[in-house]
Amino acid sequence: MRSSTACFLDLAGAPMPSPTGKGWLLRFSADQQGCRYWYLYLAEGGADHAVLSTMEFDDPQDRGPSDPETEAPNDIRFCAESFEAFICRYWLENEIFFADVDGTPLPEGAAEYLERYRK
């Protein structure tokens, strides 16, 4: 998927324990400068999941230990109630951006999305 901010697929080698709650975090995306990461949160037992984001919170298995000040649990942000919802919104918002920049038609559903967003 195209990204207006040069985000890219950055799949971790393995899930890591969540610093808050019971469950696991699996990194799947990063911004181009390596200062924001997106994780799939998998609840213990696998019944629920969500997408979370952090700044400078890194997987020590992949890249070595991070600065403890940036690993604070209060840095974790909720992004979407499911991976599917996150990917759908991510794709649509980026395609809206590119349609505007390129002067091309909006993708299907974009006009309705923008109208709801404005309200």
Backbone as XML, in Angstrom:
<?xml version="1.0"?>
<chain id="A" units="angstrom">
  <residue number="1" name="MET">
    <atom name="N" x="0.833" y="-1.188" z="0.000"/>
    <atom name="CA" x="0.000" y="0.000" z="0.000"/>
    <atom name="C" x="0.874" y="1.246" z="0.000"/>
  </residue>
  <residue number="2" name="ARG">
    <atom name="N" x="0.420" y="2.220" z="-0.721"/>
    <atom name="CA" x="1.167" y="3.480" z="-0.760"/>
    <atom name="C" x="1.019" y="4.222" z="0.562"/>
  </residue>
  <residue number="3" name="SER">
    <atom name="N" x="2.055" y="4.972" z="0.901"/>
    <atom name="CA" x="2.040" y="5.736" z="2.139"/>
    <atom name="C" x="2.494" y="7.158" z="1.849"/>
  </residue>
  <residue number="4" name="SER">
    <atom name="N" x="1.687" y="8.114" z="2.250"/>
    <atom name="CA" x="2.043" y="9.516" z="2.050"/>
    <atom name="C" x="3.178" y="9.951" z="2.967"/>
  </residue>
  <residue number="5" name="THR">
    <atom name="N" x="3.460" y="9.172" z="3.987"/>
    <atom name="CA" x="4.519" y="9.504" z="4.936"/>
    <atom name="C" x="5.666" y="8.493" z="4.914"/>
  </residue>
  <residue number="6" name="ALA">
    <atom name="N" x="5.716" y="7.661" z="3.882"/>
    <atom name="CA" x="6.784" y="6.677" z="3.676"/>
    <atom name="C" x="6.856" y="5.622" z="4.787"/>
  </residue>
  <residue number="7" name="CYS">
    <atom name="N" x="5.712" y="5.264" z="5.355"/>
    <atom name="CA" x="5.689" y="4.139" z="6.296"/>
    <atom name="C" x="5.916" y="2.851" z="5.509"/>
  </residue>
  <residue number="8" name="PHE">
    <atom name="N" x="6.414" y="1.842" z="6.186"/>
    <atom name="CA" x="6.726" y="0.605" z="5.482"/>
    <atom name="C" x="6.483" y="-0.600" z="6.377"/>
  </residue>
  <residue number="9" name="LEU">
    <atom name="N" x="6.350" y="-1.766" z="5.742"/>
    <atom name="CA" x="6.193" y="-3.018" z="6.465"/>
    <atom name="C" x="7.476" y="-3.300" z="7.228"/>
  </residue>
  <residue number="10" name="ASP">
    <atom name="N" x="7.356" y="-3.573" z="8.517"/>
    <atom name="CA" x="8.511" y="-3.799" z="9.386"/>
    <atom name="C" x="8.138" y="-4.896" z="10.376"/>
  </residue>
  <residue number="11" name="LEU">
    <atom name="N" x="8.008" y="-6.096" z="9.877"/>
    <atom name="CA" x="7.538" y="-7.213" z="10.680"/>
    <atom name="C" x="8.621" y="-7.712" z="11.637"/>
  </residue>
  <residue number="12" name="ALA">
    <atom name="N" x="8.271" y="-7.763" z="12.919"/>
    <atom name="CA" x="9.197" y="-8.261" z="13.939"/>
    <atom name="C" x="9.429" y="-9.754" z="13.753"/>
  </residue>
  <residue number="13" name="GLY">
    <atom name="N" x="10.556" y="-10.222" z="14.242"/>
    <atom name="CA" x="10.883" y="-11.630" z="14.149"/>
    <atom name="C" x="10.003" y="-12.512" z="15.011"/>
  </residue>
  <residue number="14" name="ALA">
    <atom name="N" x="9.472" y="-11.945" z="16.094"/>
    <atom name="CA" x="8.625" y="-12.704" z="17.018"/>
    <atom name="C" x="7.827" y="-11.726" z="17.867"/>
  </residue>
  <residue number="15" name="PRO">
    <atom name="N" x="6.677" y="-12.161" z="18.394"/>
    <atom name="CA" x="5.930" y="-11.296" z="19.313"/>
    <atom name="C" x="6.717" y="-11.093" z="20.604"/>
  </residue>
  <residue number="16" name="MET">
    <atom name="N" x="6.458" y="-9.990" z="21.283"/>
    <atom name="CA" x="7.083" y="-9.745" z="22.583"/>
    <atom name="C" x="5.984" y="-9.487" z="23.601"/>
  </residue>
  <residue number="17" name="PRO">
    <atom name="N" x="6.249" y="-9.746" z="24.870"/>
    <atom name="CA" x="5.224" y="-9.505" z="25.895"/>
    <atom name="C" x="4.838" y="-8.024" z="25.933"/>
  </residue>
  <residue number="18" name="SER">
    <atom name="N" x="3.560" y="-7.764" z="26.100"/>
    <atom name="CA" x="3.085" y="-6.401" z="26.216"/>
    <atom name="C" x="3.516" y="-5.824" z="27.566"/>
  </residue>
  <residue number="19" name="PRO">
    <atom name="N" x="3.991" y="-4.560" z="27.587"/>
    <atom name="CA" x="4.396" y="-3.973" z="28.859"/>
    <atom name="C" x="3.198" y="-3.622" z="29.747"/>
  </residue>
  <residue number="20" name="THR">
    <atom name="N" x="2.008" y="-3.605" z="29.173"/>
    <atom name="CA" x="0.796" y="-3.362" z="29.946"/>
    <atom name="C" x="-0.227" y="-4.418" z="29.570"/>
  </residue>
  <residue number="21" name="GLY">
    <atom name="N" x="-1.019" y="-4.798" z="30.501"/>
    <atom name="CA" x="-2.037" y="-5.810" z="30.212"/>
    <atom name="C" x="-1.414" y="-7.174" z="30.002"/>
  </residue>
  <residue number="22" name="LYS">
    <atom name="N" x="-2.249" y="-8.119" z="29.699"/>
    <atom name="CA" x="-1.769" y="-9.465" z="29.429"/>
    <atom name="C" x="-1.925" y="-9.724" z="27.942"/>
  </residue>
  <residue number="23" name="GLY">
    <atom name="N" x="-0.834" y="-10.009" z="27.306"/>
    <atom name="CA" x="-0.884" y="-10.270" z="25.878"/>
    <atom name="C" x="0.468" y="-10.060" z="25.241"/>
  </residue>
  <residue number="24" name="TRP">
    <atom name="N" x="0.442" y="-9.934" z="23.926"/>
    <atom name="CA" x="1.656" y="-9.847" z="23.137"/>
    <atom name="C" x="1.566" y="-8.711" z="22.139"/>
  </residue>
  <residue number="25" name="LEU">
    <atom name="N" x="2.719" y="-8.176" z="21.773"/>
    <atom name="CA" x="2.813" y="-7.163" z="20.736"/>
    <atom name="C" x="3.640" y="-7.707" z="19.580"/>
  </residue>
  <residue number="26" name="LEU">
    <atom name="N" x="3.133" y="-7.518" z="18.373"/>
    <atom name="CA" x="3.858" y="-7.915" z="17.168"/>
    <atom name="C" x="3.984" y="-6.686" z="16.275"/>
  </residue>
  <residue number="27" name="ARG">
    <atom name="N" x="5.208" y="-6.180" z="16.140"/>
    <atom name="CA" x="5.437" y="-5.004" z="15.299"/>
    <atom name="C" x="5.217" y="-5.385" z="13.840"/>
  </residue>
  <residue number="28" name="PHE">
    <atom name="N" x="4.484" y="-4.509" z="13.105"/>
    <atom name="CA" x="4.271" y="-4.806" z="11.693"/>
    <atom name="C" x="4.543" y="-3.609" z="10.785"/>
  </residue>
  <residue number="29" name="SER">
    <atom name="N" x="4.722" y="-2.423" z="11.343"/>
    <atom name="CA" x="4.953" y="-1.261" z="10.493"/>
    <atom name="C" x="5.779" y="-0.219" z="11.239"/>
  </residue>
  <residue number="30" name="ALA">
    <atom name="N" x="6.480" y="0.598" z="10.458"/>
    <atom name="CA" x="7.289" y="1.683" z="11.029"/>
    <atom name="C" x="7.248" y="2.872" z="10.090"/>
  </residue>
  <residue number="31" name="ASP">
    <atom name="N" x="7.500" y="4.053" z="10.650"/>
    <atom name="CA" x="7.621" y="5.217" z="9.778"/>
    <atom name="C" x="9.044" y="5.279" z="9.240"/>
  </residue>
  <residue number="32" name="GLN">
    <atom name="N" x="9.253" y="6.108" z="8.250"/>
    <atom name="CA" x="10.535" y="6.134" z="7.548"/>
    <atom name="C" x="11.705" y="6.548" z="8.431"/>
  </residue>
  <residue number="33" name="GLN">
    <atom name="N" x="11.439" y="7.275" z="9.510"/>
    <atom name="CA" x="12.523" y="7.739" z="10.364"/>
    <atom name="C" x="12.726" y="6.853" z="11.591"/>
  </residue>
  <residue number="34" name="GLY">
    <atom name="N" x="11.936" y="5.798" z="11.708"/>
    <atom name="CA" x="12.106" y="4.878" z="12.822"/>
    <atom name="C" x="11.742" y="5.467" z="14.172"/>
  </residue>
  <residue number="35" name="CYS">
    <atom name="N" x="10.789" y="6.388" z="14.204"/>
    <atom name="CA" x="10.410" y="6.947" z="15.504"/>
    <atom name="C" x="8.953" y="6.652" z="15.864"/>
  </residue>
  <residue number="36" name="ARG">
    <atom name="N" x="8.201" y="5.999" z="14.996"/>
    <atom name="CA" x="6.846" y="5.540" z="15.335"/>
    <atom name="C" x="6.687" y="4.149" z="14.765"/>
  </residue>
  <residue number="37" name="TYR">
    <atom name="N" x="6.123" y="3.273" z="15.615"/>
    <atom name="CA" x="5.932" y="1.868" z="15.239"/>
    <atom name="C" x="4.482" y="1.479" z="15.484"/>
  </residue>
  <residue number="38" name="TRP">
    <atom name="N" x="3.976" y="0.564" z="14.669"/>
    <atom name="CA" x="2.628" y="0.043" z="14.834"/>
    <atom name="C" x="2.712" y="-1.435" z="15.158"/>
  </residue>
  <residue number="39" name="TYR">
    <atom name="N" x="1.906" y="-1.818" z="16.141"/>
    <atom name="CA" x="1.916" y="-3.190" z="16.651"/>
    <atom name="C" x="0.520" y="-3.783" z="16.624"/>
  </residue>
  <residue number="40" name="LEU">
    <atom name="N" x="0.473" y="-5.045" z="16.365"/>
    <atom name="CA" x="-0.753" y="-5.798" z="16.559"/>
    <atom name="C" x="-0.703" y="-6.310" z="17.989"/>
  </residue>
  <residue number="41" name="TYR">
    <atom name="N" x="-1.674" y="-5.904" z="18.798"/>
    <atom name="CA" x="-1.777" y="-6.392" z="20.172"/>
    <atom name="C" x="-2.649" y="-7.639" z="20.143"/>
  </residue>
  <residue number="42" name="LEU">
    <atom name="N" x="-2.121" y="-8.725" z="20.652"/>
    <atom name="CA" x="-2.842" y="-9.998" z="20.726"/>
    <atom name="C" x="-3.114" y="-10.288" z="22.189"/>
  </residue>
  <residue number="43" name="ALA">
    <atom name="N" x="-4.381" y="-10.258" z="22.566"/>
    <atom name="CA" x="-4.754" y="-10.508" z="23.955"/>
    <atom name="C" x="-4.429" y="-11.942" z="24.339"/>
  </residue>
  <residue number="44" name="GLU">
    <atom name="N" x="-4.147" y="-12.122" z="25.607"/>
    <atom name="CA" x="-3.872" y="-13.467" z="26.115"/>
    <atom name="C" x="-5.038" y="-14.385" z="25.752"/>
  </residue>
  <residue number="45" name="GLY">
    <atom name="N" x="-4.745" y="-15.536" z="25.234"/>
    <atom name="CA" x="-5.775" y="-16.471" z="24.818"/>
    <atom name="C" x="-6.172" y="-16.306" z="23.359"/>
  </residue>
  <residue number="46" name="GLY">
    <atom name="N" x="-5.763" y="-15.187" z="22.736"/>
    <atom name="CA" x="-5.995" y="-14.976" z="21.314"/>
    <atom name="C" x="-7.396" y="-14.577" z="20.913"/>
  </residue>
  <residue number="47" name="ALA">
    <atom name="N" x="-8.274" y="-14.280" z="21.875"/>
    <atom name="CA" x="-9.659" y="-13.954" z="21.527"/>
    <atom name="C" x="-9.805" y="-12.544" z="20.955"/>
  </residue>
  <residue number="48" name="ASP">
    <atom name="N" x="-8.998" y="-11.610" z="21.387"/>
    <atom name="CA" x="-9.127" y="-10.219" z="20.960"/>
    <atom name="C" x="-7.803" y="-9.697" z="20.443"/>
  </residue>
  <residue number="49" name="HIS">
    <atom name="N" x="-7.919" y="-8.665" z="19.607"/>
    <atom name="CA" x="-6.725" y="-7.991" z="19.126"/>
    <atom name="C" x="-7.073" y="-6.529" z="18.838"/>
  </residue>
  <residue number="50" name="ALA">
    <atom name="N" x="-6.045" y="-5.716" z="18.687"/>
    <atom name="CA" x="-6.197" y="-4.302" z="18.354"/>
    <atom name="C" x="-4.885" y="-3.836" z="17.740"/>
  </residue>
  <residue number="51" name="VAL">
    <atom name="N" x="-4.875" y="-2.632" z="17.196"/>
    <atom name="CA" x="-3.646" y="-2.041" z="16.678"/>
    <atom name="C" x="-3.264" y="-0.894" z="17.594"/>
  </residue>
  <residue number="52" name="LEU">
    <atom name="N" x="-1.999" y="-0.892" z="17.998"/>
    <atom name="CA" x="-1.440" y="0.119" z="18.885"/>
    <atom name="C" x="-0.255" y="0.769" z="18.202"/>
  </residue>
  <residue number="53" name="SER">
    <atom name="N" x="0.127" y="1.942" z="18.681"/>
    <atom name="CA" x="1.281" y="2.637" z="18.138"/>
    <atom name="C" x="2.101" y="3.204" z="19.285"/>
  </residue>
  <residue number="54" name="THR">
    <atom name="N" x="3.406" y="3.292" z="19.063"/>
    <atom name="CA" x="4.298" y="3.870" z="20.062"/>
    <atom name="C" x="5.379" y="4.679" z="19.365"/>
  </residue>
  <residue number="55" name="MET">
    <atom name="N" x="6.021" y="5.534" z="20.131"/>
    <atom name="CA" x="7.189" y="6.256" z="19.647"/>
    <atom name="C" x="8.405" y="5.646" z="20.317"/>
  </residue>
  <residue number="56" name="GLU">
    <atom name="N" x="9.393" y="5.305" z="19.520"/>
    <atom name="CA" x="10.672" y="4.800" z="20.025"/>
    <atom name="C" x="10.557" y="3.536" z="20.870"/>
  </residue>
  <residue number="57" name="PHE">
    <atom name="N" x="9.423" y="2.894" z="20.883"/>
    <atom name="CA" x="9.284" y="1.645" z="21.622"/>
    <atom name="C" x="9.713" y="0.541" z="20.692"/>
  </residue>
  <residue number="58" name="ASP">
    <atom name="N" x="10.780" y="-0.135" z="21.016"/>
    <atom name="CA" x="11.370" y="-1.067" z="20.068"/>
    <atom name="C" x="11.428" y="-2.466" z="20.635"/>
  </residue>
  <residue number="59" name="ASP">
    <atom name="N" x="11.568" y="-3.420" z="19.773"/>
    <atom name="CA" x="11.628" y="-4.830" z="20.136"/>
    <atom name="C" x="13.076" y="-5.204" z="20.428"/>
  </residue>
  <residue number="60" name="PRO">
    <atom name="N" x="13.422" y="-5.449" z="21.691"/>
    <atom name="CA" x="14.806" y="-5.760" z="22.015"/>
    <atom name="C" x="15.312" y="-7.015" z="21.322"/>
  </residue>
  <residue number="61" name="GLN">
    <atom name="N" x="14.430" y="-7.929" z="20.940"/>
    <atom name="CA" x="14.854" y="-9.139" z="20.233"/>
    <atom name="C" x="15.419" y="-8.798" z="18.861"/>
  </residue>
  <residue number="62" name="ASP">
    <atom name="N" x="14.913" y="-7.727" z="18.260"/>
    <atom name="CA" x="15.331" y="-7.368" z="16.910"/>
    <atom name="C" x="16.432" y="-6.321" z="16.868"/>
  </residue>
  <residue number="63" name="ARG">
    <atom name="N" x="16.389" y="-5.357" z="17.770"/>
    <atom name="CA" x="17.257" y="-4.199" z="17.600"/>
    <atom name="C" x="18.073" y="-3.836" z="18.833"/>
  </residue>
  <residue number="64" name="GLY">
    <atom name="N" x="17.978" y="-4.570" z="19.883"/>
    <atom name="CA" x="18.693" y="-4.221" z="21.096"/>
    <atom name="C" x="17.835" y="-3.384" z="22.010"/>
  </residue>
  <residue number="65" name="PRO">
    <atom name="N" x="18.268" y="-3.162" z="23.229"/>
    <atom name="CA" x="17.449" y="-2.436" z="24.200"/>
    <atom name="C" x="17.234" y="-0.986" z="23.790"/>
  </residue>
  <residue number="66" name="SER">
    <atom name="N" x="16.069" y="-0.479" z="24.129"/>
    <atom name="CA" x="15.719" y="0.918" z="23.873"/>
    <atom name="C" x="15.957" y="1.745" z="25.124"/>
  </residue>
  <residue number="67" name="ASP">
    <atom name="N" x="15.884" y="3.025" z="24.974"/>
    <atom name="CA" x="15.983" y="3.939" z="26.092"/>
    <atom name="C" x="14.782" y="3.711" z="27.010"/>
  </residue>
  <residue number="68" name="PRO">
    <atom name="N" x="14.990" y="3.394" z="28.294"/>
    <atom name="CA" x="13.871" y="3.123" z="29.196"/>
    <atom name="C" x="12.859" y="4.262" z="29.272"/>
  </residue>
  <residue number="69" name="GLU">
    <atom name="N" x="13.304" y="5.502" z="29.089"/>
    <atom name="CA" x="12.367" y="6.619" z="29.151"/>
    <atom name="C" x="11.340" y="6.575" z="28.024"/>
  </residue>
  <residue number="70" name="THR">
    <atom name="N" x="11.684" y="5.978" z="26.888"/>
    <atom name="CA" x="10.754" y="5.924" z="25.766"/>
    <atom name="C" x="9.906" y="4.657" z="25.780"/>
  </residue>
  <residue number="71" name="GLU">
    <atom name="N" x="10.173" y="3.753" z="26.718"/>
    <atom name="CA" x="9.407" y="2.520" z="26.799"/>
    <atom name="C" x="8.249" y="2.623" z="27.781"/>
  </residue>
  <residue number="72" name="ALA">
    <atom name="N" x="8.000" y="3.808" z="28.272"/>
    <atom name="CA" x="6.935" y="3.992" z="29.251"/>
    <atom name="C" x="5.598" y="3.545" z="28.681"/>
  </residue>
  <residue number="73" name="PRO">
    <atom name="N" x="4.832" y="2.759" z="29.439"/>
    <atom name="CA" x="3.538" y="2.300" z="28.950"/>
    <atom name="C" x="2.598" y="3.423" z="28.545"/>
  </residue>
  <residue number="74" name="ASN">
    <atom name="N" x="2.750" y="4.620" z="29.110"/>
    <atom name="CA" x="1.841" y="5.706" z="28.740"/>
    <atom name="C" x="2.097" y="6.230" z="27.334"/>
  </residue>
  <residue number="75" name="ASP">
    <atom name="N" x="3.133" y="5.756" z="26.679"/>
    <atom name="CA" x="3.409" y="6.136" z="25.304"/>
    <atom name="C" x="2.598" y="5.303" z="24.311"/>
  </residue>
  <residue number="76" name="ILE">
    <atom name="N" x="2.020" y="4.211" z="24.745"/>
    <atom name="CA" x="1.265" y="3.345" z="23.847"/>
    <atom name="C" x="-0.072" y="3.993" z="23.525"/>
  </residue>
  <residue number="77" name="ARG">
    <atom name="N" x="-0.383" y="4.091" z="22.243"/>
    <atom name="CA" x="-1.630" y="4.719" z="21.781"/>
    <atom name="C" x="-2.495" y="3.695" z="21.048"/>
  </residue>
  <residue number="78" name="PHE">
    <atom name="N" x="-3.774" y="3.724" z="21.334"/>
    <atom name="CA" x="-4.740" y="2.885" z="20.632"/>
    <atom name="C" x="-4.979" y="3.477" z="19.245"/>
  </residue>
  <residue number="79" name="CYS">
    <atom name="N" x="-4.954" y="2.644" z="18.208"/>
    <atom name="CA" x="-5.173" y="3.114" z="16.835"/>
    <atom name="C" x="-6.441" y="2.564" z="16.202"/>
  </residue>
  <residue number="80" name="ALA">
    <atom name="N" x="-6.746" y="1.302" z="16.462"/>
    <atom name="CA" x="-7.922" y="0.698" z="15.831"/>
    <atom name="C" x="-8.325" y="-0.545" z="16.603"/>
  </residue>
  <residue number="81" name="GLU">
    <atom name="N" x="-9.627" y="-0.848" z="16.526"/>
    <atom name="CA" x="-10.168" y="-2.001" z="17.254"/>
    <atom name="C" x="-9.823" y="-3.325" z="16.600"/>
  </residue>
  <residue number="82" name="SER">
    <atom name="N" x="-9.319" y="-3.276" z="15.365"/>
    <atom name="CA" x="-8.901" y="-4.514" z="14.689"/>
    <atom name="C" x="-7.862" y="-4.176" z="13.628"/>
  </residue>
  <residue number="83" name="PHE">
    <atom name="N" x="-7.115" y="-5.192" z="13.229"/>
    <atom name="CA" x="-6.135" y="-5.030" z="12.160"/>
    <atom name="C" x="-6.845" y="-4.650" z="10.863"/>
  </residue>
  <residue number="84" name="GLU">
    <atom name="N" x="-7.989" y="-5.283" z="10.622"/>
    <atom name="CA" x="-8.745" y="-5.009" z="9.402"/>
    <atom name="C" x="-9.199" y="-3.554" z="9.343"/>
  </residue>
  <residue number="85" name="ALA">
    <atom name="N" x="-9.706" y="-3.031" z="10.458"/>
    <atom name="CA" x="-10.150" y="-1.636" z="10.507"/>
    <atom name="C" x="-8.971" y="-0.687" z="10.287"/>
  </residue>
  <residue number="86" name="PHE">
    <atom name="N" x="-7.833" y="-0.993" z="10.886"/>
    <atom name="CA" x="-6.652" y="-0.160" z="10.726"/>
    <atom name="C" x="-6.204" y="-0.124" z="9.262"/>
  </residue>
  <residue number="87" name="ILE">
    <atom name="N" x="-6.085" y="-1.283" z="8.645"/>
    <atom name="CA" x="-5.609" y="-1.358" z="7.257"/>
    <atom name="C" x="-6.580" y="-0.661" z="6.315"/>
  </residue>
  <residue number="88" name="CYS">
    <atom name="N" x="-7.868" y="-0.833" z="6.529"/>
    <atom name="CA" x="-8.864" y="-0.176" z="5.683"/>
    <atom name="C" x="-8.737" y="1.344" z="5.783"/>
  </residue>
  <residue number="89" name="ARG">
    <atom name="N" x="-8.662" y="1.861" z="7.003"/>
    <atom name="CA" x="-8.548" y="3.310" z="7.194"/>
    <atom name="C" x="-7.215" y="3.828" z="6.656"/>
  </residue>
  <residue number="90" name="TYR">
    <atom name="N" x="-6.129" y="3.095" z="6.912"/>
    <atom name="CA" x="-4.808" y="3.484" z="6.436"/>
    <atom name="C" x="-4.808" y="3.595" z="4.909"/>
  </residue>
  <residue number="91" name="TRP">
    <atom name="N" x="-5.336" y="2.583" z="4.238"/>
    <atom name="CA" x="-5.375" y="2.585" z="2.782"/>
    <atom name="C" x="-6.215" y="3.755" z="2.283"/>
  </residue>
  <residue number="92" name="LEU">
    <atom name="N" x="-7.419" y="3.901" z="2.829"/>
    <atom name="CA" x="-8.334" y="4.930" z="2.350"/>
    <atom name="C" x="-7.764" y="6.331" z="2.559"/>
  </residue>
  <residue number="93" name="GLU">
    <atom name="N" x="-7.226" y="6.614" z="3.727"/>
    <atom name="CA" x="-6.689" y="7.951" z="3.996"/>
    <atom name="C" x="-5.499" y="8.272" z="3.103"/>
  </residue>
  <residue number="94" name="ASN">
    <atom name="N" x="-4.654" y="7.284" z="2.849"/>
    <atom name="CA" x="-3.515" y="7.524" z="1.956"/>
    <atom name="C" x="-3.964" y="7.708" z="0.515"/>
  </residue>
  <residue number="95" name="GLU">
    <atom name="N" x="-4.942" y="6.947" z="0.071"/>
    <atom name="CA" x="-5.449" y="7.104" z="-1.294"/>
    <atom name="C" x="-6.154" y="8.444" z="-1.473"/>
  </residue>
  <residue number="96" name="ILE">
    <atom name="N" x="-6.817" y="8.947" z="-0.435"/>
    <atom name="CA" x="-7.410" y="10.281" z="-0.494"/>
    <atom name="C" x="-6.302" y="11.320" z="-0.675"/>
  </residue>
  <residue number="97" name="PHE">
    <atom name="N" x="-5.229" y="11.173" z="0.072"/>
    <atom name="CA" x="-4.087" y="12.082" z="-0.058"/>
    <atom name="C" x="-3.545" y="12.071" z="-1.484"/>
  </residue>
  <residue number="98" name="PHE">
    <atom name="N" x="-3.282" y="10.875" z="-2.014"/>
    <atom name="CA" x="-2.706" y="10.781" z="-3.356"/>
    <atom name="C" x="-3.665" y="11.286" z="-4.426"/>
  </residue>
  <residue number="99" name="ALA">
    <atom name="N" x="-4.961" y="11.080" z="-4.265"/>
    <atom name="CA" x="-5.933" y="11.610" z="-5.223"/>
    <atom name="C" x="-5.874" y="13.132" z="-5.241"/>
  </residue>
  <residue number="100" name="ASP">
    <atom name="N" x="-5.732" y="13.731" z="-4.069"/>
    <atom name="CA" x="-5.639" y="15.185" z="-3.982"/>
    <atom name="C" x="-4.349" y="15.689" z="-4.632"/>
  </residue>
  <residue number="101" name="VAL">
    <atom name="N" x="-3.235" y="15.080" z="-4.306"/>
    <atom name="CA" x="-1.940" y="15.512" z="-4.829"/>
    <atom name="C" x="-1.851" y="15.278" z="-6.342"/>
  </residue>
  <residue number="102" name="ASP">
    <atom name="N" x="-2.324" y="14.134" z="-6.801"/>
    <atom name="CA" x="-2.222" y="13.774" z="-8.215"/>
    <atom name="C" x="-3.361" y="14.334" z="-9.066"/>
  </residue>
  <residue number="103" name="GLY">
    <atom name="N" x="-4.403" y="14.867" z="-8.411"/>
    <atom name="CA" x="-5.543" y="15.375" z="-9.146"/>
    <atom name="C" x="-6.354" y="14.272" z="-9.817"/>
  </residue>
  <residue number="104" name="THR">
    <atom name="N" x="-6.411" y="13.112" z="-9.189"/>
    <atom name="CA" x="-7.155" y="11.974" z="-9.724"/>
    <atom name="C" x="-8.432" y="11.781" z="-8.916"/>
  </residue>
  <residue number="105" name="PRO">
    <atom name="N" x="-9.377" y="10.988" z="-9.453"/>
    <atom name="CA" x="-10.631" y="10.769" z="-8.716"/>
    <atom name="C" x="-10.399" y="10.068" z="-7.375"/>
  </residue>
  <residue number="106" name="LEU">
    <atom name="N" x="-11.275" y="10.366" z="-6.433"/>
    <atom name="CA" x="-11.230" y="9.696" z="-5.134"/>
    <atom name="C" x="-11.584" y="8.224" z="-5.295"/>
  </residue>
  <residue number="107" name="PRO">
    <atom name="N" x="-11.019" y="7.357" z="-4.464"/>
    <atom name="CA" x="-11.418" y="5.948" z="-4.497"/>
    <atom name="C" x="-12.845" y="5.780" z="-3.986"/>
  </residue>
  <residue number="108" name="GLU">
    <atom name="N" x="-13.437" y="4.653" z="-4.305"/>
    <atom name="CA" x="-14.793" y="4.363" z="-3.855"/>
    <atom name="C" x="-14.876" y="4.447" z="-2.332"/>
  </residue>
  <residue number="109" name="GLY">
    <atom name="N" x="-15.908" y="5.107" z="-1.852"/>
    <atom name="CA" x="-16.128" y="5.240" z="-0.411"/>
    <atom name="C" x="-15.457" y="6.447" z="0.211"/>
  </residue>
  <residue number="110" name="ALA">
    <atom name="N" x="-14.544" y="7.095" z="-0.515"/>
    <atom name="CA" x="-13.783" y="8.206" z="0.054"/>
    <atom name="C" x="-14.653" y="9.426" z="0.326"/>
  </residue>
  <residue number="111" name="ALA">
    <atom name="N" x="-15.560" y="9.747" z="-0.579"/>
    <atom name="CA" x="-16.418" y="10.920" z="-0.374"/>
    <atom name="C" x="-17.277" y="10.749" z="0.872"/>
  </residue>
  <residue number="112" name="GLU">
    <atom name="N" x="-17.837" y="9.567" z="1.058"/>
    <atom name="CA" x="-18.644" y="9.297" z="2.259"/>
    <atom name="C" x="-17.777" y="9.373" z="3.516"/>
  </residue>
  <residue number="113" name="TYR">
    <atom name="N" x="-16.580" y="8.821" z="3.459"/>
    <atom name="CA" x="-15.652" y="8.856" z="4.585"/>
    <atom name="C" x="-15.344" y="10.310" z="4.966"/>
  </residue>
  <residue number="114" name="LEU">
    <atom name="N" x="-15.029" y="11.132" z="3.986"/>
    <atom name="CA" x="-14.713" y="12.536" z="4.250"/>
    <atom name="C" x="-15.903" y="13.286" z="4.829"/>
  </residue>
  <residue number="115" name="GLU">
    <atom name="N" x="-17.089" y="13.000" z="4.318"/>
    <atom name="CA" x="-18.297" y="13.657" z="4.834"/>
    <atom name="C" x="-18.524" y="13.286" z="6.292"/>
  </residue>
  <residue number="116" name="ARG">
    <atom name="N" x="-18.367" y="12.024" z="6.621"/>
    <atom name="CA" x="-18.542" y="11.589" z="8.026"/>
    <atom name="C" x="-17.456" y="12.190" z="8.917"/>
  </residue>
  <residue number="117" name="TYR">
    <atom name="N" x="-16.245" y="12.284" z="8.399"/>
    <atom name="CA" x="-15.136" y="12.849" z="9.159"/>
    <atom name="C" x="-15.400" y="14.319" z="9.479"/>
  </residue>
  <residue number="118" name="ARG">
    <atom name="N" x="-15.960" y="15.039" z="8.517"/>
    <atom name="CA" x="-16.240" y="16.465" z="8.710"/>
    <atom name="C" x="-17.281" y="16.699" z="9.783"/>
  </residue>
  <residue number="119" name="LYS">
    <atom name="N" x="-18.197" y="15.746" z="9.956"/>
    <atom name="CA" x="-19.252" y="15.890" z="10.954"/>
    <atom name="C" x="-18.670" y="15.614" z="12.301"/>
  </residue>
</chain>
